[in-house]
Amino acid sequence: MHIIHREPVVIVGLPVIGAFQDLSHLVPAAWRELFARQAQLPPTGGTFAEASYYLGDGRYHEVVGVTVPADTPVSGHWTVAHLPAGAWAHCRHAGPVQQIADTFSAIERWLHERQHTVDGMKLDVGYRADGQPEIHDLYVRGSLANGVSGDPR
């Protein structure tokens, strides 16, 4: 695991809002729907990704979709997630999709051990529509121990 500086990311896709314990059912269903409708997505050649925002009280707002340039026109049928530039902890996950939550928890522990603050924003890049094995790049946004939010430089 390491801290990197990410540029802003925009994801266009489908929203999922639910309690943590429900996400293991809601998110895969959203991916199935997105892949069934992928011809309707903006034709950007972006990668499939999932943005996650912690809402509090055990609830999350997820957006499953495709990364797009910030100026991409988007129809009203899609949800848009904007993830800001800044410091993100990164870890590559090569295991089963069902274990991604465990890897995100490990990233958060790693950040806390280094006195970083986790702000509840996560990014998962690496989903595939073709059913081939997936390698996921996982990111957790945080503030550095010196209090500088989001920028490791």
Helices and strands as residue ranges (DSSP letters): E 2-6, E 9-19, H 20-36, G 38-40, E 48-56, E 59-68, E 79-83, E 86-93, G 97-99, H 100-113, E 117-127, E 136-143
